[in-house]
Amino acid sequence: MLVRVDLDGTGTADAATGLPFFDHMLAQLARHGGIDLVVHTTGDLAVDAHHSVEDTGITLGEAFAAALGDKVGVRRFASVAVPLDEALVDVAVDLSGRPFLHYDVAFGPDASPLGEPGFEPQLAEEFWRAFATAAGITLHVALRYGRNSHHIVEASFKAVARAVRDAIRVEGAGVPSTKGVL
């Protein structure tokens, strides 16, 4: 697996995971996060997409944490609500150093895999859990409303991207913590 992250990028993505829909979501993360991403994953798609998606989340989270460094000057907290047609997703992030994911996004029983080969909508939760854990961030993702699986997943990626973009913004000179470290 090859992963590169540039937090001071222009929003470009080079994603090749073998899952076109997932590549599209990673491109949304880059574009709306204002970060540059290179993600090349070779997984066991013949079995299913779960490990490829989870391993991508872990590796991308590790690269994100390394790129953040000691977090001096970052804003730290951010939240946003992002719509995509009928779907609305709320996201809040804290670059706390304490990994946690709250994911309140339910898909209907008729939710089909997206793209070919298929990306099961519930894999988004696995990706965010792996990413948040490896990055050492607190991440809350909640669906306010929506029906279309594609719109829901895409709104969640765009919302995380916008919240991360705001949280990593440099606006000070110290570490935003009374403890002096994050």
Secondary structure, 3 states (H helix, E strand, C coil): CEEEEECCCCCCEEEECCCHHHHHHHHHHHHHHCCEEEEECCCCCCCCCHHHHHHHHHHHHHHHHHHHCCCCCECCEEEEEEEECCEEEEEEEECCCCCEEEEECCCCCCCCCECCCCECCCHHHHHHHHHHHHHCCEEEEEEEECCCHHHHHHHHHHHHHHHHHHHCCECCCCCCCCCCCC
